Amino acid sequence: MHLAPFYGDSSVPSRFKVGLSLALSYIVFLITPHTQLQYDTVVEYAALVVMEASVGLLIGLVSTVCMQIASMAGRLIDMEIGLSAASTMDPTYRDNVTVSGLIYRYAFTLLLITSGMYQYIIKAFVQTYDLIPVGNVHFALDKILSSLISFVGQYFLIGFQIAMPVFAVITVMNAVLGILAKVAPQMNLFAVGMQLKILVGLTVLYLSMWLVPMAADRMFTQMKRMIVSMVEAMM
């Protein structure tokens, strides 16, 4: 759960993370049929522990990467409206994000909670012990790589779709400002255009917020596909 979205955020207390991990481990231990592990040395036992931990880390990693689509879309928007330099430190993910990226990140996190996607992540972790018995982890690198390659395409596609309303309006406005620069060269369009792009960009960003639930639905669908493909690649 350390890399999973929402559960792995730095804003979540460490005591809660440890308590949740121990509670889930105990529940899985009770409901999962016990199997006799085959190992002779401490090194073999350590290898089994690392392999089992890598299953959860890989699932949590792909889930977190899917949530990074919001930050990517925010960076594209801020590059268009001129706020790319106004980045801030997000203590939740411990990285620099732009203004729009921060808005989208918290919006998608809120939708992750309200839509019940956080329950799906827990179920995915628990069901891996039924699909991948302890000690029978097999990494199919070709399937993992093909899944990651297909995900990269969806990563940029969803990110561009989120940023498309602002991108389209700013593109049209740049064309209009270019025409005005030819018609009225005495106007200081560079000084006027910067403030105008910020004002128009933030207005379009506000008006397009009703599209966020649909974008979140696509993001969560892609997250489910990635989790399923990763589990199939380790079966």
Buried (B, 14 or more C-beta within 10 A) or exposed (E): BBBBBBBBBEEBEEEEBEEBBEEBEEEBEEEEEEEEEEEEEEEEEEEBEEBBEBBBBBBBBBBBBBBBBBBBBBBBBBBBBBBBEEBEEBEBBEEEBBBBBBBBBEBBBEBBEEBEBBEBBBEBBBEBBEBBEBBEBEBEEEBBEEBBEBBEEBBBEBBBBBBBBBBEBBEEBEEEBEEBBEEEEEEEBEEEBEEBBBEBBBEBBEEBEEEBEEBBEBBBEBBBBBBEBBBBBBE
